Every structure is written in C-alpha cells, then in structure tokens.
Amino acid sequence: MTPPEAPEVGKNHPREKPPAASVCAPVSLTVLKNRPDFLRAARARRQSTSSMMVQARKRAPDEASGIRVGFTCSKKVGNAVARNRAKRRLREAARAILPTQGQGGWDYVLIGRAEITGACHYDSLLNDLRYALRKIHGMGK
C-alpha cells in the first residue's frame, strides 16, 4: 500500500500536485509537542505490537478537541537518521489510520522500536496500528 499522496505510476505530471492526506480525513490530527501531554499519555492505556508501542488516553471534556497524536523514538532506535526515518514512517501510518479508526477526544503517542519500525513493511506497520487501536478501545481482535 502506498501513502495517499503518492502519485499513480505513469501519471506523474510536474504541474499537478498530489492531494493532501488530510483532504479525505473526517477528523483532523493535531500533533502533541508538550512534555506534559506525553507524560499523561504514558500513564494511561498502552498496547505493544511488533513494530511500535501505542499509548493512548481519553482527554477530559474541557481539554482540546479532535484527535491528538505524538511520535517519539529513543536513542535505542539508532542514530538521528534512523530515529527520523522511524518517526516519518509512524507519522504516515498515523495519517492513514487515525482519522478513520482513532476516536475524537483521545491522545495517542506512537513509539518506535529499535531496528524494526524503520525496516518493517509499510502494510505491516498499518496493520499493527489498527490492531493496537482495536485493543486500546476494547474492540477485541
């Protein structure tokens, strides 16, 4: 599966811009940037998969609206190049899955795994995120 903004093979016209991933999204994603938001998510629900760890928490009604998502990779993932690659892949997976399968009013933190997140197949990354969301929201397997 290719990312939504990738042009179709043979249809790469230089003056046509591919559609943005958020055009089709019913819910907007906001990126978490503050440490306290990451710490609150770390104290809530978590689900581990082979390619990532997903932490999630339901926000209080008076907090921000929509779906918020954060990304992190420790130095165990590798050097700066490896960490940035893993985070880019997590961002793409979040853009593809969270607008349709995430729930509004929730914060999600996606954590990369050493040597796996950056190297696993993209479809496997998407399936792992779908599985983690089903488990976190109690929808079984």
C-alpha positions in Angstrom: 0.0 0.0 0.0 1.4 3.4 -0.9 0.9 6.6 1.1 -2.2 8.6 -0.1 -0.2 11.4 -1.5 2.0 9.2 -3.8 1.2 9.8 -7.5 0.0 6.8 -9.5 2.5 5.2 -11.7 2.7 6.8 -15.1 0.6 9.8 -14.0 3.3 12.0 -12.5 2.6 15.4 -14.1 5.0 18.1 -13.0 2.4 20.8 -12.6 -0.2 18.7 -10.8 0.1 18.5 -7.0 -1.0 15.2 -5.4 -3.9 15.6 -2.9 -3.0 16.2 0.7 -3.6 13.3 3.0 -5.9 15.3 5.2 -8.3 16.1 2.4 -10.1 12.8 2.9 -9.8 12.8 6.7 -13.1 13.3 8.5 -11.2 14.2 11.7 -8.2 16.5 11.9 -5.0 15.3 13.6 -3.1 17.7 16.0 0.5 16.9 16.9 1.4 16.7 20.6 4.5 18.8 21.3 4.5 19.4 25.1 6.2 17.0 27.5 3.2 17.0 30.0 0.9 15.7 27.2 3.3 12.9 26.5 3.6 12.1 30.3 -0.2 12.0 30.7 -0.4 9.5 27.8 2.4 7.4 29.3 0.3 6.9 32.5 -2.8 5.7 30.5 -3.5 2.7 28.3 -0.8 1.1 26.2 -0.6 -1.6 23.6 2.6 -3.1 22.3 2.9 -4.5 18.8 5.9 -6.0 16.9 6.7 -2.6 15.2 5.6 0.0 17.7 4.2 0.8 21.1 1.0 2.8 21.2 0.0 4.8 24.3 -3.5 6.4 24.5 -5.6 8.3 26.9 -9.1 9.8 26.8 -8.9 13.5 27.5 -11.2 15.4 29.9 -14.1 17.1 28.1 -12.7 20.6 28.8 -9.3 19.8 27.0 -8.6 20.2 23.3 -10.9 18.6 20.7 -10.2 16.2 17.9 -7.5 13.6 17.8 -4.0 14.5 19.0 -1.0 12.3 18.2 2.7 12.4 19.3 5.7 10.5 18.0 8.8 9.5 19.8 11.9 7.3 19.2 14.6 6.9 21.8 18.3 6.6 21.0 17.9 2.8 21.2 16.2 3.0 17.8 19.6 4.2 16.4 21.3 7.3 15.2 19.5 10.5 14.2 18.9 9.3 10.7 17.3 6.0 11.9 15.2 7.8 14.5 13.9 10.4 12.0 13.1 7.6 9.5 11.2 5.7 12.1 9.2 8.8 13.1 8.4 9.6 9.4 7.0 6.2 9.0 5.0 6.5 12.2 3.6 9.8 11.0 2.5 8.3 7.7 0.8 5.4 9.4 -1.0 7.8 11.8 -2.2 9.9 8.9 -3.5 6.9 7.2 -5.2 5.1 10.1 -6.1 7.5 12.9 -8.6 9.8 11.1 -10.8 6.7 10.4 -10.1 4.4 13.3 -9.0 6.7 16.1 -11.5 8.3 18.4 -12.1 12.0 18.9 -11.1 13.3 22.4 -8.1 10.9 22.6 -4.4 11.5 22.7 -2.2 8.8 21.0 1.6 8.5 21.3 3.4 6.2 18.9 6.8 5.0 20.0 9.2 3.5 17.5 11.1 0.2 18.2 14.8 -0.4 17.7 15.7 -1.6 14.2 12.1 -2.7 13.5 10.0 0.5 12.9 12.3 1.8 10.2 12.7 -1.5 8.4 9.3 -3.3 8.5 7.0 -3.3 5.6 4.5 -0.4 5.4 1.5 -2.6 5.4 2.7 -4.4 8.5 3.1 -1.0 10.2 -0.5 -0.1 9.3 -1.9 -3.4 10.5 0.0 -3.1 13.8 -1.5 0.3 14.4 -5.0 -1.0 13.5 -4.5 -3.9 15.9 -3.3 -1.6 18.7 -6.3 0.7 18.3 -8.7 -2.2 18.5 -7.2 -3.4 21.7 -7.0 0.0 23.3 -10.6 0.8 22.6 -11.8 -2.6 23.7 -13.0 -3.9 20.3 -11.3 -7.2 20.7 -9.3 -8.7 17.8 
